[in-house]
């Protein structure tokens, strides 16, 4: 997937994995998503992916959202569940 912009008064550039992760989280707004669910949908073809990879990419998204002072964030803990929060 090519780079995509997320617009919120400003814009951020997302790489392929970040875009897939953000898309999946947005599609499931209001739902808690387990680390295993994110791995199976976003990293389904990567046998080496684990909970650390999910945590790292969620951290990247959080930093990028914070950099544009977005009103949304991603709540959750490493190895646990994640949820889009407005």
DSSP file (Angstrom, degrees, kcal/mol; ACC not computed):
  #  RESIDUE AA STRUCTURE BP1 BP2  ACC     N-H-->O    O-->H-N    N-H-->O    O-->H-N    TCO  KAPPA ALPHA  PHI   PSI    X-CA   Y-CA   Z-CA
    1    1 A X              0   0    0      0, 0.0    15,-0.2     0, 0.0    18,-0.1   0.000 360.0 360.0 360.0 141.4    0.0    0.0    0.0
    2    2 A X        -     0   0    0      1,-0.2    17,-0.1    13,-0.1    12,-0.0  -0.234 360.0 -70.9 -79.8 172.8    1.3    3.5   -0.8
    3    3 A X        -     0   0    0     10,-0.0     2,-0.3    16,-0.0    12,-0.2  -0.320  53.0-165.5 -63.7 147.6    1.7    6.3    1.7
    4    4 A X  E     -A   14   0A   0     10,-1.3    10,-2.0    -3,-0.1     2,-0.4  -0.967  12.8-132.1-135.6 149.2   -1.5    7.8    2.9
    5    5 A X  E     -A   13   0A   0     -2,-0.3     2,-0.5     8,-0.2     8,-0.2  -0.850   6.5-153.6-104.9 140.8   -2.3   11.0    4.7
    6    6 A X  E     -A   12   0A   0      6,-1.3     6,-1.0    -2,-0.4     2,-0.4  -0.967  21.2-147.7-108.8 121.4   -4.5   11.3    7.8
    7    7 A X  E     +A   11   0A   0     -2,-0.5     4,-0.2     4,-0.2    -2,-0.0  -0.770  38.1 144.8-101.8 132.7   -6.0   14.8    7.9
    8    8 A X  S    S-     0   0    0      2,-3.1     2,-0.9    -2,-0.4     3,-0.1  -0.463  92.6 -55.6-159.9  76.5   -6.8   16.7   11.2
    9    9 A X  S    S+     0   0    0     61,-0.0     2,-0.3     1,-0.0    -2,-0.1  -0.002 139.5  33.0  66.9 -30.8   -6.2   20.4   10.6
   10   10 A X  S    S-     0   0    0     -2,-0.9    -2,-3.1    58,-0.1     2,-0.3  -0.739  88.7-123.5-131.8-178.8   -2.7   19.1    9.7
   11   11 A X  E     -A    7   0A   0     -2,-0.3     2,-0.3    -4,-0.2    -4,-0.2  -0.954  12.7-158.9-133.9 156.7   -1.6   16.0    8.0
   12   12 A X  E     -A    6   0A   0     -6,-1.0    -6,-1.3    -2,-0.3     2,-0.5  -0.950  20.6-124.8-128.7 151.1    0.7   13.1    8.7
   13   13 A X  E     -A    5   0A   0     -2,-0.3     2,-0.4    -8,-0.2    -8,-0.2  -0.836  25.1-164.0 -96.1 131.0    2.4   10.6    6.4
   14   14 A X  E     -A    4   0A   0    -10,-2.0   -10,-1.3    -2,-0.5     2,-0.0  -0.941  11.0-137.7-115.3 136.9    1.8    7.0    7.2
   15   15 A X     >  -     0   0    0     -2,-0.4     4,-2.7   -12,-0.2     5,-0.2  -0.224  41.8 -84.9 -79.5-178.9    3.9    4.1    5.8
   16   16 A X  H  > S+     0   0    0      1,-0.2     4,-2.4     2,-0.2     5,-0.2   0.909 127.6  41.4 -56.3 -51.4    2.2    0.9    4.5
   17   17 A X  H  > S+     0   0    0      2,-0.2     4,-2.5     1,-0.2    -1,-0.2   0.898 115.4  51.2 -66.8 -40.0    2.0   -0.9    7.9
   18   18 A X  H  > S+     0   0    0      2,-0.2     4,-2.9     1,-0.2     5,-0.2   0.908 110.8  49.8 -62.0 -41.2    0.9    2.2    9.7
   19   19 A X  H  X S+     0   0    0     -4,-2.7     4,-2.8     2,-0.2    -2,-0.2   0.931 111.5  47.4 -63.8 -46.4   -1.8    2.8    7.1
   20   20 A X  H  X S+     0   0    0     -4,-2.4     4,-2.1    -5,-0.2    -2,-0.2   0.910 114.7  46.9 -61.7 -42.3   -3.1   -0.8    7.4
   21   21 A X  H  X S+     0   0    0     -4,-2.5     4,-2.4     2,-0.2    -2,-0.2   0.938 114.3  45.9 -65.6 -47.5   -3.1   -0.6   11.2
   22   22 A X  H  X S+     0   0    0     -4,-2.9     4,-2.8     1,-0.2     5,-0.2   0.913 111.8  52.3 -63.5 -42.7   -4.8    2.8   11.3
   23   23 A X  H  X S+     0   0    0     -4,-2.8     4,-2.6    -5,-0.2    -1,-0.2   0.926 111.4  46.7 -57.3 -45.9   -7.4    1.7    8.7
   24   24 A X  H  X S+     0   0    0     -4,-2.1     4,-1.1    -5,-0.2    -2,-0.2   0.901 112.9  48.6 -66.3 -40.9   -8.2   -1.4   10.8
   25   25 A X  H  < S+     0   0    0     -4,-2.4     3,-0.3     2,-0.2    59,-0.3   0.915 113.2  47.5 -65.1 -42.4   -8.5    0.5   14.0
   26   26 A X  H >< S+     0   0    0     -4,-2.8     3,-1.7     1,-0.2    -2,-0.2   0.909 108.1  54.9 -65.4 -42.0  -10.7    3.1   12.4
   27   27 A X  H 3< S+     0   0    0     -4,-2.6    -1,-0.2     1,-0.3    -2,-0.2   0.783 113.2  44.0 -60.5 -26.3  -12.9    0.4   10.8
   28   28 A X  T >< S+     0   0    0     -4,-1.1     3,-2.2    -3,-0.3    -1,-0.3  -0.100  82.8 165.0-110.8  33.1  -13.4   -1.0   14.3
   29   29 A X  T <   +     0   0    0     -3,-1.7     3,-0.1     1,-0.3    -3,-0.1  -0.230  68.2  20.3 -53.1 134.1  -14.0    2.3   16.1
   30   30 A X  T 3  S+     0   0    0     54,-0.5     2,-0.4     1,-0.3    -1,-0.3   0.353 104.0 105.6  87.3  -5.5  -15.4    1.7   19.6
   31   31 A X  S <  S-     0   0    0     -3,-2.2     2,-0.5    -6,-0.2    53,-0.4  -0.870  72.0-124.9-109.3 139.4  -14.3   -1.9   19.7
   32   32 A X        -     0   0    0     -2,-0.4     2,-0.5    51,-0.1    51,-0.2  -0.718  27.7-155.7 -80.1 127.8  -11.4   -3.2   21.8
   33   33 A X  E     -B   82   0B   0     49,-3.4    49,-2.7    -2,-0.5     2,-0.1  -0.914   8.1-135.4-109.7 125.0   -8.9   -5.0   19.5
   34   34 A X  E  >  -B   81   0B   0     -2,-0.5     4,-2.3    47,-0.2    47,-0.2  -0.353  21.6-116.3 -74.4 157.7   -6.6   -7.6   20.9
   35   35 A X  H  > S+     0   0    0     45,-1.1     4,-2.5     1,-0.2     5,-0.2   0.896 118.1  53.7 -57.0 -41.6   -3.0   -7.8   19.9
   36   36 A X  H  > S+     0   0    0      2,-0.2     4,-2.3     1,-0.2    -1,-0.2   0.888 107.0  50.6 -63.2 -40.2   -3.7  -11.2   18.3
   37   37 A X  H  > S+     0   0    0      2,-0.2     4,-1.6     1,-0.2     5,-0.2   0.920 111.1  48.2 -64.1 -44.0   -6.5   -9.8   16.2
   38   38 A X  H  X>S+     0   0    0     -4,-2.3     4,-2.9     1,-0.2     5,-0.8   0.906 111.6  50.6 -63.5 -41.3   -4.3   -6.9   15.0
   39   39 A X  H  X5S+     0   0    0     -4,-2.5     4,-1.1     1,-0.2     7,-0.2   0.918 110.8  48.6 -60.9 -43.5   -1.5   -9.4   14.2
   40   40 A X  H  <5S+     0   0    0     -4,-2.3    -1,-0.2     1,-0.2    -2,-0.2   0.766 121.3  34.4 -72.6 -24.3   -3.8  -11.6   12.2
   41   41 A X  H  <5S+     0   0    0     -4,-1.6    -2,-0.2    -5,-0.1    -1,-0.2   0.826 129.7  28.1 -97.1 -37.5   -5.3   -8.7   10.1
   42   42 A X  H  <5S+     0   0    0     -4,-2.9     3,-0.2    -5,-0.2    -3,-0.2   0.835 133.7  29.0 -95.1 -37.0   -2.4   -6.4    9.7
   43   43 A X  S ><<S+     0   0    0     -4,-1.1     3,-1.9    -5,-0.8     6,-0.2  -0.103  75.9 133.5-114.4  33.9    0.6   -8.7    9.8
   44   44 A X  T 3  S+     0   0    0      1,-0.3    -1,-0.1    -6,-0.2    -2,-0.1   0.753  76.7  43.5 -60.0 -26.8   -1.1  -11.8    8.5
   45   45 A X  T 3  S+     0   0    0     -3,-0.2     2,-0.7     1,-0.1    -1,-0.3   0.310  96.0  86.4-101.3   8.2    1.8  -12.6    6.0
   46   46 A X    X   -     0   0    0     -3,-1.9     3,-1.2    -7,-0.2    -1,-0.1  -0.872  50.8-176.5-114.5  99.7    4.6  -11.9    8.5
   47   47 A X  T 3  S+     0   0    0     -2,-0.7    -1,-0.1     1,-0.2    -3,-0.0   0.722  83.2  57.7 -66.6 -21.5    5.5  -14.9   10.5
   48   48 A X  T 3  S+     0   0    0      2,-0.0    -1,-0.2    -5,-0.0     2,-0.1   0.571  80.4 110.6 -86.9  -9.4    8.0  -13.0   12.6
   49   49 A X    <   +     0   0    0     -3,-1.2     2,-0.2    -6,-0.2    -6,-0.0  -0.380  41.3 161.9 -68.9 143.7    5.6  -10.4   13.8
   50   50 A X    >>  -     0   0    0     -2,-0.1     4,-1.6   -11,-0.0     3,-0.7  -0.799  56.7 -71.8-146.7-172.8    4.7  -10.5   17.5
   51   51 A X  H 3> S+     0   0    0      1,-0.3     4,-2.4    -2,-0.2    28,-0.3   0.799 126.3  60.6 -61.4 -29.0    3.2   -8.3   20.2
   52   52 A X  H 3> S+     0   0    0      2,-0.2     4,-2.5     1,-0.2    -1,-0.3   0.902 103.0  50.8 -64.1 -40.1    6.3   -6.1   20.2
   53   53 A X  H <> S+     0   0    0     -3,-0.7     4,-2.4     2,-0.2     5,-0.2   0.916 110.3  49.0 -63.5 -43.9    5.8   -5.2   16.6
   54   54 A X  H  X S+     0   0    0     -4,-1.6     4,-2.6     1,-0.2     5,-0.2   0.944 111.8  49.4 -60.2 -47.6    2.1   -4.2   17.3
   55   55 A X  H  X S+     0   0    0     -4,-2.4     4,-2.3     1,-0.2    -2,-0.2   0.902 110.3  50.5 -58.9 -43.7    3.3   -2.1   20.3
   56   56 A X  H  X S+     0   0    0     -4,-2.5     4,-2.2     2,-0.2    -1,-0.2   0.931 112.9  45.0 -61.9 -46.7    5.9   -0.3   18.2
   57   57 A X  H  X S+     0   0    0     -4,-2.4     4,-2.3     2,-0.2    -2,-0.2   0.862 111.6  51.9 -70.1 -34.8    3.5    0.6   15.4
   58   58 A X  H  X S+     0   0    0     -4,-2.6     4,-2.7    -5,-0.2    -1,-0.2   0.909 109.8  51.5 -63.4 -40.4    0.8    1.7   17.8
   59   59 A X  H  X S+     0   0    0     -4,-2.3     4,-2.5    -5,-0.2    -2,-0.2   0.907 107.8  51.6 -62.1 -42.3    3.5    3.9   19.4
   60   60 A X  H  X S+     0   0    0     -4,-2.2     4,-2.3     2,-0.2    -1,-0.2   0.937 111.8  46.9 -58.1 -46.9    4.4    5.4   16.0
   61   61 A X  H  X S+     0   0    0     -4,-2.3     4,-2.7     1,-0.2     5,-0.2   0.914 110.8  51.9 -63.7 -42.6    0.8    6.2   15.3
   62   62 A X  H  X S+     0   0    0     -4,-2.7     4,-2.5     1,-0.2    -1,-0.2   0.927 110.8  48.2 -58.9 -45.4    0.3    7.8   18.8
   63   63 A X  H  X S+     0   0    0     -4,-2.5     4,-2.0     1,-0.2    -1,-0.2   0.910 112.9  47.5 -62.4 -42.9    3.4   10.0   18.2
   64   64 A X  H  X S+     0   0    0     -4,-2.3     4,-0.8     2,-0.2    -2,-0.2   0.900 112.6  48.4 -67.8 -40.4    2.2   11.1   14.8
   65   65 A X  H ><>S+     0   0    0     -4,-2.7     5,-2.5     1,-0.2     3,-0.7   0.908 112.6  49.1 -64.4 -41.4   -1.3   11.8   16.0
   66   66 A X  H ><5S+     0   0    0     -4,-2.5     3,-1.7    -5,-0.2    -2,-0.2   0.858 102.2  63.0 -65.4 -35.0    0.1   13.8   19.0
   67   67 A X  H 3<5S+     0   0    0     -4,-2.0    -1,-0.2     1,-0.3    -2,-0.2   0.757 109.2  40.2 -64.5 -24.3    2.4   15.7   16.6
   68   68 A X  T <<5S-     0   0    0     -4,-0.8    -1,-0.3    -3,-0.7    -2,-0.2   0.231 114.1-117.3-105.4  12.2   -0.7   17.2   14.8
   69   69 A X  T < 5 -     0   0    0     -3,-1.7    -3,-0.2     1,-0.1    -2,-0.1   0.885  47.2-173.8  53.9  43.6   -2.5   17.7   18.1
   70   70 A X      < -     0   0    0     -5,-2.5    -1,-0.1     1,-0.1   -62,-0.0  -0.305  30.9-135.9 -65.6 150.0   -5.2   15.3   17.0
   71   71 A X  S    S+     0   0    0      2,-0.0     2,-0.3    -2,-0.0    -1,-0.1   0.484  85.9  72.5 -85.3  -3.7   -8.3   14.8   19.2
   72   72 A X        +     0   0    0     -7,-0.1     2,-0.3    12,-0.0    14,-0.2  -0.824  57.1 167.8-110.5 153.7   -8.1   11.1   18.7
   73   73 A X  E     -C   85   0B   0     12,-2.5    12,-3.1    -2,-0.3     2,-0.6  -0.905  36.2-108.5-147.9 175.4   -5.6    8.6   20.1
   74   74 A X  E     -C   84   0B   0     -2,-0.3     2,-0.3    10,-0.2    10,-0.2  -0.962  31.8-158.7-115.7 117.9   -5.1    4.9   20.5
   75   75 A X  E     +C   83   0B   0      8,-3.2     8,-2.3    -2,-0.6     2,-0.2  -0.655  37.5  90.4 -93.7 149.0   -5.6    3.6   24.0
   76   76 A X  E     -C   82   0B   0     -2,-0.3     2,-0.3     6,-0.2     6,-0.2  -0.801  57.3-101.8 149.9 172.1   -4.1    0.3   25.2
   77   77 A X    >   -     0   0    0      4,-0.9     3,-2.5    -2,-0.2    -2,-0.0  -0.894  47.8 -80.7-126.4 155.5   -1.2   -1.6   26.7
   78   78 A X  T 3  S+     0   0    0     -2,-0.3     3,-0.1     1,-0.3   -26,-0.1  -0.285 116.9   5.4 -56.0 127.5    1.6   -3.7   25.3
   79   79 A X  T 3  S+     0   0    0    -28,-0.3    -1,-0.3     1,-0.2   -44,-0.2   0.404 121.7  82.7  79.4  -3.3    0.3   -7.2   24.7
   80   80 A X  S <  S-     0   0    0     -3,-2.5   -45,-1.1     1,-0.2     2,-0.3   0.090  88.9 -49.9-106.8-142.5   -3.3   -6.3   25.6
   81   81 A X  E     -B   34   0B   0    -47,-0.2    -4,-0.9    -3,-0.1     2,-0.3  -0.693  42.9-154.6-101.0 153.3   -6.2   -4.6   23.8
   82   82 A X  E     -BC  33  76B   0    -49,-2.7   -49,-3.4    -2,-0.3     2,-0.3  -0.937  11.9-179.7-126.7 149.5   -6.2   -1.4   21.8
   83   83 A X  E     - C   0  75B   0     -8,-2.3    -8,-3.2    -2,-0.3     2,-0.4  -0.994  31.3-115.6-151.5 141.2   -9.0    1.0   21.1
   84   84 A X  E     - C   0  74B   0    -53,-0.4   -54,-0.5    -2,-0.3     2,-0.4  -0.627  35.5-165.2 -74.2 130.9   -9.5    4.3   19.2
   85   85 A X  E       C   0  73B   0    -12,-3.1   -12,-2.5    -2,-0.4   -56,-0.0  -0.979 360.0 360.0-125.0 130.1  -10.4    7.0   21.6
   86   86 A X              0   0    0     -2,-0.4    -1,-0.1   -14,-0.2   -12,-0.1   0.395 360.0 360.0-103.4 360.0  -11.9   10.4   20.6
